[in-house]
Amino acid sequence: MVTNAPVIDIDREAFWHDPYPTLAHLRASAPVAYVPQLNATLLTRRGDIWTCEKNTAVFSSEQPEGLMTRLMGQNMMRKDGAAHQAERAAIFPSTSPRTVRDIWLAQFQAAATSILDALAPQGRADLVSDYALPLAAEALKAITGLTNMSAAEMDRVSQGMIDGCANYAGDPQVEAHCHACTASIDRHIDARIAEIDARPDASLLSVQRRAGLEDAQVRANIKLAISGGQNEPRDAIAGTIWALLTHPEALNAIQTGHATWRDGFEEYARWISPIGMSPRRIAQPFTLHGTTLEPGDMAFLMFGAANRDPACFADPERFDLTQNRSKSIPFGAGPHFCAGAWAARALIAEVALPMAFARLPRLRLDPDHAAVFGGWAFRGPLSIHVQWDAP
């Protein structure tokens, strides 16, 4: 264990509701600090995270006893070096910029059209549950190949795995629910294999099987895709719309052509960091800011702190489309840069945002229901109620 790191206690509940004040304190006064409530050492400065994430000899993704590995199997995110690169290459045909442009984009647009057709006459909705959730799920069903899974079940199993992987308190009910969710995914994979082998496509299930990956690898990587590919786009779709509605000057800049929908999404991703943290196992002794990390220690790379680092951003606590985001790392850095980044950008910036504002006239927040956010390892809105002028 770390022996000379500053020990910083946190209020777990307050941290879940709003992690940014604690992260700012750590970043300024204890950039490498052991937090007993998380049983990990937190790195909170952007420069340190940018460098250390690439140093896989020390900050290893291989975590045999980690929550993700135990609950979901050893997916490519929990591998380094040649093993990681081989699996990343195997899935690339499903998530490449060309595949997103030529195959998935039209399916994203069709799903958004169908959802908005049903929503438009209603005049009100919860953006999270009524728009972002089903749109993210329909996109993910196509990409994974699990077209036999309902949107509600896709969201349920994703959230169950997310909760399991963030279950640092060791709640047995959370763990049991996570196992039930991964079992559901396995059943849906089983039901699709014969058809997907007979009629190969660009889905993750199909391209991995054609690449010859072992069955356990295929399943673990599909679970990985679901654990991140549902909740993060869901939260970013609803959250970016909320950010634009609460910052009308930013929305006006986009609608008048002075900024883009992608600017809106990427500034939200910097400001909120839907992926707030990535864990690493220390593989060999390493000293940073006078603190020596020892083999076996757990280190959390806190993207939610890095993306608000005042050393890198002029006004980091504000949502500002004019901000220089060149040092933002919402998708991570180095060899584990998010493989789904191109699909996420297309779904959110090219489809979900422009289509919502085009189809829902005078879209606005419901004054009777405040938006509710939560989370620190994964952060996003729990509900965002909106209204618009129904036809």
Backbone hydrogen bonds in HBPLUS format (Angstrom, degrees):
<---DONOR---> <-ACCEPTOR-->    atom                        ^
c    i                          cat <-CA-CA->   ^        H-A-AA   ^      H-
h    n   atom  resd res      DA  || num        DHA   H-A  angle D-A-AA Bond
n    s   type  num  typ     dist DA aas  dist angle  dist       angle   num
A0034-TYR N   A0006-PRO O   2.85 MM  28  6.12 155.9  1.90 164.8 170.5     1
A0008-ILE N   A0034-TYR O   2.88 MM  26  6.11 159.9  1.92 155.3 162.1     2
A0015-PHE N   A0011-ASP O   2.83 MM   4  5.98 159.5  1.88 160.8 167.8     3
A0016-TRP N   A0012-ARG O   2.97 MM   4  6.17 148.3  2.07 144.1 151.8     4
A0017-HIS N   A0013-GLU O   3.10 MM   4  6.41 154.1  2.17 147.4 153.9     5
A0018-ASP N   A0014-ALA O   2.88 MM   4  6.06 157.8  1.93 153.0 159.1     6
A0375-GLY N   A0016-TRP O   2.78 MM 359  4.61 135.0  1.98 129.9 142.9     7
A0023-LEU N   A0019-PRO O   2.96 MM   4  6.12 163.1  1.99 158.2 163.8     8
A0024-ALA N   A0020-TYR O   2.87 MM   4  5.97 155.1  1.93 149.8 156.1     9
A0025-HIS N   A0021-PRO O   3.04 MM   4  6.28 154.9  2.10 144.6 151.0    10
A0026-LEU N   A0022-THR O   2.95 MM   4  6.25 164.1  1.98 154.5 158.4    11
A0027-ARG N   A0023-LEU O   2.86 MM   4  5.97 166.1  1.88 150.3 154.8    12
A0028-ALA N   A0024-ALA O   3.06 MM   4  6.16 153.3  2.13 144.0 150.2    13
A0029-SER N   A0025-HIS O   2.95 MM   4  6.01 163.8  1.97 154.0 158.5    14
A0030-ALA N   A0026-LEU O   2.74 MM   4  4.64 146.1  1.86 126.5 136.5    15
A0044-THR N   A0031-PRO O   3.27 MM  13  5.30 149.7  2.37 139.2 144.9    16
A0033-ALA N   A0042-LEU O   3.20 MM   9  5.41 158.9  2.25 142.3 146.8    17
A0042-LEU N   A0033-ALA O   2.74 MM   9  5.41 158.4  1.79 161.3 156.3    18
A0035-VAL N   A0040-ALA O   2.93 MM   5  5.81 172.0  1.93 168.1 165.8    19
A0038-LEU N   A0035-VAL O   3.00 MM   3  5.56 152.7  2.07 117.4 125.6    20
A0039-ASN N   A0035-VAL O   2.92 MM   4  5.93 119.4  2.29 142.9 159.0    21
A0039-ASN N   A0036-PRO O   3.13 MM   3  4.69 141.1  2.29  90.8 102.3    22
A0041-THR N   A0298-MET O   2.85 MM 257  6.21 168.4  1.87 156.2 158.3    23
A0300-PHE N   A0041-THR O   2.82 MM 259  6.11 157.0  1.87 147.9 154.1    24
A0043-LEU N   A0300-PHE O   2.97 MM 257  6.15 170.3  1.98 164.9 163.5    25
A0302-MET N   A0043-LEU O   3.07 MM 259  5.97 166.7  2.09 164.7 169.0    26
A0049-ILE N   A0045-ARG O   3.04 MM   4  6.31 166.9  2.06 160.0 163.8    27
A0050-TRP N   A0046-ARG O   2.87 MM   4  5.99 165.8  1.89 157.9 161.8    28
A0051-THR N   A0047-GLY O   3.21 MM   4  6.32 152.7  2.29 140.7 146.8    29
A0052-CYS N   A0048-ASP O   2.77 MM   4  5.87 171.6  1.78 158.5 161.5    30
A0053-GLU N   A0049-ILE O   2.95 MM   4  5.70 161.9  1.98 146.9 150.8    31
A0054-LYS N   A0051-THR O   3.28 MM   3  5.68 136.5  2.48 104.4 114.8    32
A0055-ASN N   A0052-CYS O   3.01 MM   3  4.98 143.8  2.14 100.0 111.1    33
A0058-VAL N   A0055-ASN O   3.15 MM   3  5.84 150.4  2.24 116.3 123.1    34
A0059-PHE N   A0055-ASN O   2.84 MM   4  5.88 162.1  1.87 167.8 161.8    35
A0283-ALA N   A0058-VAL O   2.77 MM 225  4.86 158.9  1.81 139.0 146.3    36
A0060-SER N   A0281-ARG O   2.84 MM 221  5.06 145.6  1.96 159.5 151.2    37
A0281-ARG N   A0060-SER O   2.86 MM 221  5.06 167.5  1.88 153.1 152.6    38
A0066-GLY N   A0063-GLN O   2.89 MM   3  4.97 161.1  1.92 111.2 117.2    39
A0070-ARG N   A0066-GLY O   3.03 MM   4  6.19 168.6  2.04 158.2 161.7    40
A0071-LEU N   A0067-LEU O   2.92 MM   4  5.93 153.7  1.99 152.6 159.6    41
A0072-MET N   A0068-MET O   2.81 MM   4  5.55 156.4  1.86 149.6 155.4    42
A0073-GLY N   A0069-THR O   3.01 MM   4  4.64 143.1  2.15 122.5 128.1    43
A0075-ASN N   A0073-GLY O   3.03 MM   2  5.90 116.3  2.45 113.3  96.8    44
A0078-ARG N   A0075-ASN O   2.99 MM   3  5.60 156.2  2.05 115.9 123.1    45
A0079-LYS N   A0076-MET O   3.26 MM   3  5.19 141.3  2.41 112.5 108.3    46
A0084-HIS N   A0080-ASP O   3.46 MM   4  4.89 161.2  2.50 106.7 108.3    47
A0085-GLN N   A0081-GLY O   3.00 MM   4  6.26 166.8  2.02 155.9 160.0    48
A0086-ALA N   A0082-ALA O   2.89 MM   4  6.00 155.0  1.95 149.7 155.6    49
A0087-GLU N   A0083-ALA O   3.35 MM   4  6.55 162.7  2.38 143.2 146.7    50
A0088-ARG N   A0084-HIS O   2.92 MM   4  6.10 156.9  1.97 152.7 160.3    51
A0089-ALA N   A0085-GLN O   2.89 MM   4  6.01 154.0  1.95 145.1 151.6    52
A0090-ALA N   A0086-ALA O   3.08 MM   4  6.29 143.8  2.21 136.8 146.7    53
A0091-ILE N   A0087-GLU O   3.14 MM   4  6.45 146.4  2.26 146.7 153.4    54
A0092-PHE N   A0088-ARG O   3.10 MM   4  6.12 127.8  2.39 139.4 152.7    55
A0094-SER N   A0091-ILE O   2.87 MM   3  5.60 153.0  1.95 124.9 133.2    56
A0095-THR N   A0092-PHE O   3.04 MM   3  5.21 134.2  2.26 105.4 117.8    57
A0096-SER N   A0092-PHE O   2.91 MM   4  5.45 121.9  2.25 166.8 166.2    58
A0100-VAL N   A0096-SER O   2.95 MM   4  6.21 166.1  1.97 160.4 164.5    59
A0101-ARG N   A0097-PRO O   2.97 MM   4  6.14 161.0  2.00 146.1 151.2    60
A0102-ASP N   A0098-ARG O   2.79 MM   4  5.92 167.9  1.81 157.0 160.5    61
A0103-ILE N   A0099-THR O   2.82 MM   4  5.40 153.1  1.90 144.5 149.8    62
A0104-TRP N   A0099-THR O   3.24 MM   5  6.66 157.1  2.30 143.5 150.4    63
A0105-LEU N   A0100-VAL O   2.84 MM   5  5.75 147.1  1.95 164.6 166.0    64
A0107-GLN N   A0104-TRP O   3.00 MM   3  5.15 117.4  2.41 100.7 116.8    65
A0108-PHE N   A0104-TRP O   2.84 MM   4  6.13 150.9  1.92 157.5 167.1    66
A0109-GLN N   A0105-LEU O   2.97 MM   4  6.27 160.5  2.01 153.1 157.9    67
A0110-ALA N   A0106-ALA O   2.99 MM   4  6.20 154.6  2.05 143.0 149.8    68
A0111-ALA N   A0107-GLN O   3.03 MM   4  6.19 158.6  2.08 144.8 150.1    69
A0112-ALA N   A0108-PHE O   2.96 MM   4  6.23 162.5  1.99 153.0 157.7    70
A0113-THR N   A0109-GLN O   2.94 MM   4  6.10 157.8  1.99 147.2 153.5    71
A0114-SER N   A0110-ALA O   3.08 MM   4  6.27 162.4  2.11 147.9 152.0    72
A0115-ILE N   A0111-ALA O   3.05 MM   4  6.28 164.2  2.07 152.7 156.6    73
A0116-LEU N   A0112-ALA O   2.89 MM   4  6.00 166.2  1.91 153.0 157.2    74
A0117-ASP N   A0113-THR O   2.85 MM   4  5.93 148.4  1.95 146.5 155.4    75
A0118-ALA N   A0114-SER O   3.36 MM   4  6.60 150.8  2.45 141.0 146.7    76
A0119-LEU N   A0115-ILE O   3.03 MM   4  6.28 147.2  2.14 142.2 152.2    77
A0120-ALA N   A0116-LEU O   2.85 MM   4  5.65 171.3  1.85 153.3 154.7    78
A0122-GLN N   A0119-LEU O   2.83 MM   3  5.55 155.7  1.89 131.1 139.1    79
A0388-TRP N   A0123-GLY O   3.02 MM 265  5.05 146.2  2.14 132.5 130.5    80
A0125-ALA N   A0386-VAL O   3.12 MM 261  5.62 152.8  2.20 143.6 146.4    81
A0386-VAL N   A0125-ALA O   2.88 MM 261  5.62 166.3  1.90 169.4 174.0    82
A0130-ASP N   A0126-ASP O   2.83 MM   4  5.53 161.9  1.86 165.4 170.7    83
A0127-LEU N   A0384-ILE O   2.75 MM 257  5.41 154.2  1.81 166.4 157.3    84
A0131-TYR N   A0127-LEU O   3.30 MM   4  5.12 144.2  2.44 113.9 120.6    85
A0132-ALA N   A0127-LEU O   2.80 MM   5  5.99 171.3  1.81 179.2 176.6    86
A0133-LEU N   A0128-VAL O   2.82 MM   5  5.76 147.7  1.93 157.8 165.9    87
A0135-LEU N   A0131-TYR O   3.13 MM   4  6.11 157.0  2.18 149.5 156.7    88
A0136-ALA N   A0132-ALA O   2.94 MM   4  5.95 168.6  1.95 151.3 155.0    89
A0137-ALA N   A0133-LEU O   2.99 MM   4  6.11 158.5  2.03 150.7 157.5    90
A0138-GLU N   A0134-PRO O   2.91 MM   4  6.01 160.7  1.94 146.6 151.0    91
A0139-ALA N   A0135-LEU O   3.10 MM   4  6.27 160.5  2.14 149.8 154.9    92
A0140-LEU N   A0136-ALA O   2.96 MM   4  6.14 154.4  2.03 144.5 152.0    93
A0141-LYS N   A0137-ALA O   2.80 MM   4  6.01 152.0  1.88 152.1 159.7    94
A0142-ALA N   A0138-GLU O   3.31 MM   4  6.50 158.7  2.35 142.0 146.0    95
A0143-ILE N   A0139-ALA O   3.10 MM   4  6.38 166.2  2.12 149.2 152.9    96
A0144-THR N   A0140-LEU O   2.88 MM   4  5.88 171.2  1.89 153.8 156.5    97
A0145-GLY N   A0141-LYS O   3.04 MM   4  5.78 143.3  2.18 135.7 145.4    98
A0204-LEU N   A0143-ILE O   2.72 MM  61  6.13 156.9  1.77 155.0 162.8    99
A0205-LEU N   A0144-THR O   3.11 MM  61  5.88 151.6  2.20 131.8 138.9   100
A0149-MET N   A0146-LEU O   3.19 MM   3  5.76 162.8  2.22 118.2 119.6   101
A0154-MET N   A0150-SER O   2.92 MM   4  6.18 155.0  1.99 149.1 156.4   102
A0155-ASP N   A0151-ALA O   3.05 MM   4  6.31 160.4  2.09 149.9 154.2   103
A0156-ARG N   A0152-ALA O   2.93 MM   4  6.14 154.7  1.99 143.0 150.8   104
A0157-VAL N   A0153-GLU O   2.91 MM   4  6.07 172.4  1.92 157.4 157.8   105
A0158-SER N   A0154-MET O   3.08 MM   4  6.11 153.6  2.15 141.8 149.7   106
A0159-GLN N   A0155-ASP O   2.95 MM   4  6.07 169.2  1.96 151.2 154.2   107
A0160-GLY N   A0156-ARG O   2.93 MM   4  6.09 153.3  2.01 145.3 153.5   108
A0161-MET N   A0157-VAL O   3.06 MM   4  6.24 153.2  2.13 142.7 148.2   109
A0162-ILE N   A0158-SER O   2.92 MM   4  6.18 160.8  1.96 153.4 159.5   110
A0163-ASP N   A0159-GLN O   2.84 MM   4  6.00 165.0  1.86 151.5 155.4   111
A0164-GLY N   A0160-GLY O   3.00 MM   4  6.12 149.8  2.10 135.6 144.4   112
A0165-CYS N   A0161-MET O   2.84 MM   4  6.05 158.8  1.89 152.8 157.4   113
A0166-ALA N   A0162-ILE O   3.08 MM   4  6.25 127.3  2.37 140.4 153.5   114
A0166-ALA N   A0163-ASP O   3.30 MM   3  5.18 139.7  2.48  92.9 104.0   115
A0167-ASN N   A0164-GLY O   3.18 MM   3  5.02 161.0  2.22 105.9 107.5   116
A0168-TYR N   A0166-ALA O   2.88 MM   2  5.60 140.5  2.04 100.7  90.5   117
A0170-GLY N   A0167-ASN O   3.03 MM   3  5.50 162.0  2.06 112.4 118.2   118
A0175-GLU N   A0171-ASP O   3.19 MM   4  6.52 158.3  2.24 151.3 157.4   119
A0176-ALA N   A0172-PRO O   2.93 MM   4  6.11 159.8  1.97 145.5 150.8   120
A0177-HIS N   A0173-GLN O   2.98 MM   4  6.13 157.4  2.03 145.6 151.6   121
A0178-CYS N   A0174-VAL O   3.01 MM   4  6.22 152.7  2.09 143.8 151.3   122
A0179-HIS N   A0175-GLU O   3.03 MM   4  6.38 155.9  2.09 150.8 156.5   123
A0180-ALA N   A0176-ALA O   3.08 MM   4  6.39 152.9  2.16 144.9 152.1   124
A0181-CYS N   A0177-HIS O   3.00 MM   4  6.30 146.9  2.11 145.6 154.7   125
A0181-CYS N   A0178-CYS O   3.11 MM   3  5.05 118.9  2.50  93.0 108.1   126
A0182-THR N   A0178-CYS O   2.98 MM   4  6.34 159.4  2.03 155.7 160.4   127
A0183-ALA N   A0179-HIS O   3.00 MM   4  6.17 149.9  2.09 144.6 153.0   128
A0184-SER N   A0180-ALA O   3.12 MM   4  6.37 144.8  2.25 137.8 146.4   129
A0185-ILE N   A0181-CYS O   3.14 MM   4  6.51 154.5  2.20 147.1 153.4   130
A0186-ASP N   A0182-THR O   3.03 MM   4  6.32 159.1  2.07 146.9 152.1   131
A0187-ARG N   A0183-ALA O   3.04 MM   4  6.32 153.9  2.11 145.6 152.2   132
A0188-HIS N   A0184-SER O   3.03 MM   4  6.33 156.9  2.09 149.8 155.8   133
A0189-ILE N   A0185-ILE O   2.87 MM   4  6.17 153.6  1.94 153.0 161.0   134
A0190-ASP N   A0186-ASP O   2.90 MM   4  6.11 166.6  1.92 151.9 155.3   135
A0191-ALA N   A0187-ARG O   3.11 MM   4  6.32 153.3  2.19 144.2 150.5   136
A0192-ARG N   A0189-ILE O   2.95 MM   3  5.25 147.6  2.06 108.2 118.3   137
A0193-ILE N   A0189-ILE O   3.19 MM   4  6.28 134.9  2.41 157.8 169.4   138
A0196-ILE N   A0192-ARG O   2.91 MM   4  5.97 167.1  1.92 165.9 170.3   139
A0197-ASP N   A0193-ILE O   2.90 MM   4  6.00 152.8  1.98 154.4 160.9   140
A0198-ALA N   A0194-ALA O   3.06 MM   4  6.21 147.5  2.17 140.5 149.3   141
A0199-ARG N   A0195-GLU O   2.90 MM   4  6.08 149.8  2.00 148.8 156.8   142
A0207-VAL N   A0203-SER O   2.90 MM   4  6.13 178.0  1.90 165.2 164.9   143
A0208-GLN N   A0204-LEU O   3.14 MM   4  5.97 158.9  2.19 141.6 147.4   144
A0209-ARG N   A0205-LEU O   3.30 MM   4  6.32 157.2  2.35 138.4 144.5   145
A0210-ARG N   A0206-SER O   2.97 MM   4  6.19 160.0  2.01 154.2 160.1   146
A0211-ALA N   A0207-VAL O   2.99 MM   4  6.08 137.3  2.18 135.0 146.0   147
A0213-LEU N   A0208-GLN O   3.23 MM   5  5.76 161.7  2.27 163.1 159.0   148
A0212-GLY N   A0209-ARG O   3.14 MM   3  5.22 155.1  2.21 101.1 108.8   149
A0217-GLN N   A0214-GLU O   2.98 MM   3  5.32 121.6  2.33 105.8 120.5   150
A0218-VAL N   A0214-GLU O   3.00 MM   4  6.35 161.9  2.04 158.5 164.0   151
A0219-ARG N   A0215-ASP O   3.01 MM   4  6.24 168.4  2.02 156.7 158.7   152
A0220-ALA N   A0216-ALA O   2.99 MM   4  6.09 160.8  2.03 143.1 148.9   153
A0221-ASN N   A0217-GLN O   2.93 MM   4  6.07 160.5  1.97 154.0 158.7   154
A0222-ILE N   A0218-VAL O   3.05 MM   4  6.26 148.6  2.15 145.6 154.1   155
A0223-LYS N   A0219-ARG O   2.99 MM   4  6.22 157.9  2.04 150.0 156.0   156
A0224-LEU N   A0220-ALA O   2.93 MM   4  6.19 149.2  2.03 140.5 149.6   157
A0225-ALA N   A0221-ASN O   2.95 MM   4  6.17 159.0  1.99 142.3 147.4   158
A0226-ILE N   A0222-ILE O   2.97 MM   4  6.22 154.0  2.04 147.5 154.3   159
A0227-SER N   A0223-LYS O   2.85 MM   4  6.00 158.3  1.90 149.4 155.6   160
A0228-GLY N   A0224-LEU O   3.17 MM   4  6.42 147.4  2.28 150.5 157.2   161
A0229-GLY N   A0225-ALA O   2.56 MM   4  5.22 143.3  1.69 139.2 152.4   162
A0234-ARG N   A0230-GLN O   3.03 MM   4  5.98 157.1  2.08 149.3 156.4   163
A0235-ASP N   A0231-ASN O   2.85 MM   4  5.88 163.1  1.88 143.8 148.5   164
A0236-ALA N   A0232-GLU O   2.88 MM   4  5.98 154.7  1.94 147.4 155.1   165
A0237-ILE N   A0233-PRO O   2.80 MM   4  5.86 157.0  1.85 154.1 158.3   166
A0238-ALA N   A0234-ARG O   3.27 MM   4  6.48 175.3  2.27 154.5 153.4   167
A0239-GLY N   A0235-ASP O   2.78 MM   4  5.63 152.5  1.85 139.9 149.4   168
A0240-THR N   A0236-ALA O   2.89 MM   4  5.62 156.3  1.94 134.3 140.3   169
A0241-ILE N   A0237-ILE O   3.24 MM   4  6.41 162.8  2.27 147.6 152.2   170
A0242-TRP N   A0238-ALA O   3.03 MM   4  6.28 160.7  2.07 148.6 154.1   171
A0243-ALA N   A0239-GLY O   2.87 MM   4  6.13 157.8  1.92 146.8 153.2   172
A0244-LEU N   A0240-THR O   2.92 MM   4  6.15 157.5  1.97 151.2 156.5   173
A0245-LEU N   A0241-ILE O   2.92 MM   4  6.15 152.8  1.99 149.3 157.2   174
A0246-THR N   A0242-TRP O   2.94 MM   4  6.13 142.3  2.08 148.5 158.6   175
A0247-HIS N   A0244-LEU O   3.29 MM   3  4.95 149.2  2.39  91.2 100.1   176
A0250-ALA N   A0247-HIS O   2.88 MM   3  5.54 134.7  2.09 119.1 130.3   177
A0251-LEU N   A0247-HIS O   3.29 MM   4  6.70 156.4  2.34 147.6 154.5   178
A0252-ASN N   A0248-PRO O   2.84 MM   4  5.98 159.7  1.88 147.9 153.7   179
A0253-ALA N   A0249-GLU O   3.04 MM   4  6.18 149.1  2.14 135.1 143.2   180
A0254-ILE N   A0250-ALA O   3.17 MM   4  6.49 150.8  2.26 146.5 153.2   181
A0255-GLN N   A0251-LEU O   2.94 MM   4  6.19 169.0  1.96 155.6 158.8   182
A0256-THR N   A0252-ASN O   2.91 MM   4  5.95 134.8  2.11 146.6 156.5   183
A0258-HIS N   A0253-ALA O   2.71 MM   5  4.86 133.3  1.92 161.1 164.9   184
A0259-ALA N   A0253-ALA O   3.00 MM   6  5.36 120.1  2.37 126.7 118.7   185
A0257-GLY N   A0254-ILE O   3.10 MM   3  5.20 163.1  2.13 107.4 111.8   186
A0263-ASP N   A0260-THR O   3.01 MM   3  5.06 121.1  2.37  94.3 109.0   187
A0264-GLY N   A0260-THR O   3.16 MM   4  6.63 152.3  2.24 144.9 151.7   188
A0265-PHE N   A0261-TRP O   2.97 MM   4  6.33 162.1  2.00 153.6 157.1   189
A0266-GLU N   A0262-ARG O   2.85 MM   4  5.96 172.3  1.86 155.3 157.8   190
A0267-GLU N   A0263-ASP O   2.92 MM   4  5.98 151.0  2.01 147.0 154.2   191
A0268-TYR N   A0264-GLY O   3.07 MM   4  6.22 155.1  2.14 143.3 150.4   192
A0269-ALA N   A0265-PHE O   2.86 MM   4  6.13 158.1  1.91 151.0 157.6   193
A0270-ARG N   A0266-GLU O   3.04 MM   4  6.20 142.4  2.19 133.6 142.7   194
A0271-TRP N   A0267-GLU O   2.88 MM   4  6.00 169.5  1.89 150.6 153.8   195
A0272-ILE N   A0268-TYR O   2.85 MM   4  5.83 171.5  1.86 159.2 160.7   196
A0273-SER N   A0269-ALA O   3.00 MM   4  4.94 134.2  2.22 112.6 126.3   197
A0379-ARG N   A0274-PRO O   2.98 MM 105  4.72 149.8  2.08 121.2 130.7   198
A0276-GLY N   A0377-ALA O   2.81 MM 101  4.60 135.4  2.00 123.6 131.0   199
A0303-PHE N   A0276-GLY O   2.97 MM  27  5.01 109.0  2.49 113.6 127.2   200
A0304-GLY N   A0276-GLY O   3.13 MM  28  4.59 164.0  2.16 125.5 121.2   201
A0278-SER N   A0301-LEU O   3.04 MM  23  5.19 143.7  2.17 132.5 143.7   202
A0301-LEU N   A0278-SER O   2.89 MM  23  5.19 174.1  1.89 149.9 148.7   203
A0280-ARG N   A0299-ALA O   2.73 MM  19  5.15 144.7  1.85 157.4 166.5   204
A0299-ALA N   A0280-ARG O   2.81 MM  19  5.15 173.6  1.81 158.7 160.9   205
A0282-ILE N   A0297-ASP O   2.91 MM  15  5.28 171.8  1.91 156.8 158.6   206
A0296-GLY N   A0282-ILE O   2.80 MM  14  5.40 160.6  1.83 155.0 153.1   207
A0286-PHE N   A0293-LEU O   3.02 MM   7  5.15 151.3  2.10 143.6 149.0   208
A0293-LEU N   A0286-PHE O   2.62 MM   7  5.15 168.4  1.64 166.7 163.3   209
A0288-LEU N   A0291-THR O   2.83 MM   3  5.25 158.0  1.88 147.7 150.3   210
A0291-THR N   A0288-LEU O   2.92 MM   3  5.25 165.3  1.94 118.1 121.6   211
A0297-ASP N   A0294-GLU O   2.99 MM   3  5.75 162.9  2.02 147.1 149.8   212
A0305-ALA N   A0302-MET O   3.03 MM   3  5.46 143.1  2.17 108.0 118.0   213
A0306-ALA N   A0302-MET O   3.01 MM   4  6.36 162.8  2.04 150.4 155.9   214
A0307-ASN N   A0303-PHE O   2.92 MM   4  5.94 163.8  1.94 155.4 156.8   215
A0308-ARG N   A0305-ALA O   3.09 MM   3  5.39 160.5  2.12 110.3 116.2   216
A0309-ASP N   A0306-ALA O   3.23 MM   3  5.15 155.5  2.29 112.9 110.3   217
A0312-CYS N   A0309-ASP O   2.91 MM   3  5.60 164.7  1.93 122.3 127.5   218
A0313-PHE N   A0309-ASP O   3.12 MM   4  6.29 141.3  2.27 148.4 159.5   219
A0318-ARG N   A0315-ASP O   3.17 MM   3  5.90 166.5  2.18 125.4 129.6   220
A0323-GLN N   A0320-ASP O   3.07 MM   3  5.52 163.9  2.10 115.4 120.3   221
A0328-SER N   A0325-ARG O   2.95 MM   3  5.15 167.7  1.97 116.5 119.1   222
A0332-GLY N   A0329-ILE O   3.30 MM   3  5.11 165.9  2.32 103.9 105.7   223
A0338-CYS N   A0331-PHE O   2.98 MM   7  5.24 164.4  2.00 151.8 156.9   224
A0337-PHE N   A0334-GLY O   3.12 MM   3  5.69 149.4  2.22 127.3 125.0   225
A0341-ALA N   A0338-CYS O   3.28 MM   3  5.49 160.4  2.32 114.3 114.0   226
A0344-ALA N   A0340-GLY O   2.94 MM   4  6.15 160.1  1.98 157.0 163.2   227
A0345-ARG N   A0341-ALA O   2.95 MM   4  6.15 163.9  1.97 152.2 155.9   228
A0346-ALA N   A0342-TRP O   3.07 MM   4  6.23 160.2  2.11 145.0 150.4   229
A0347-LEU N   A0343-ALA O   2.90 MM   4  6.04 171.7  1.91 155.1 157.7   230
A0348-ILE N   A0344-ALA O   2.94 MM   4  5.97 169.6  1.95 153.5 156.7   231
A0349-ALA N   A0345-ARG O   2.83 MM   4  5.43 141.2  1.98 136.4 147.5   232
A0350-GLU N   A0346-ALA O   3.07 MM   4  4.93 140.0  2.24 118.2 129.5   233
A0352-ALA N   A0347-LEU O   2.78 MM   5  6.01 179.0  1.78 161.5 161.9   234
A0353-LEU N   A0348-ILE O   3.03 MM   5  5.94 167.9  2.04 161.7 161.6   235
A0355-MET N   A0351-VAL O   3.05 MM   4  5.77 156.7  2.10 152.5 159.9   236
A0356-ALA N   A0352-ALA O   3.19 MM   4  6.05 150.6  2.28 135.1 142.5   237
A0357-PHE N   A0353-LEU O   3.23 MM   4  6.49 171.4  2.24 162.4 163.3   238
A0358-ALA N   A0354-PRO O   2.97 MM   4  6.03 141.7  2.12 139.9 151.0   239
A0359-ARG N   A0355-MET O   2.93 MM   4  5.90 153.9  2.00 146.1 151.5   240
A0360-LEU N   A0356-ALA O   3.03 MM   4  5.84 139.2  2.20 146.6 154.3   241
A0389-ASP N   A0361-PRO O   2.89 MM  28  5.39 164.8  1.92 150.2 154.0   242
A0364-ARG N   A0387-GLN O   2.90 MM  23  5.41 154.3  1.97 161.1 162.3   243
A0387-GLN N   A0364-ARG O   2.78 MM  23  5.41 159.2  1.82 155.0 160.8   244
A0366-ASP N   A0385-HIS O   2.90 MM  19  5.40 168.3  1.92 133.6 130.3   245
A0369-HIS N   A0366-ASP O   3.18 MM   3  5.72 170.7  2.19 120.3 123.2   246
A0372-VAL N   A0383-SER O   3.16 MM  11  5.57 159.4  2.20 152.8 158.5   247
A0382-LEU N   A0372-VAL O   2.56 MM  10  5.41 168.6  1.57 154.6 158.5   248
A0374-GLY N   A0380-GLY O   3.05 MM   6  5.89 153.9  2.12 154.6 159.5   249
A0380-GLY N   A0374-GLY O   3.17 MM   6  5.89 160.8  2.21 157.2 160.2   250
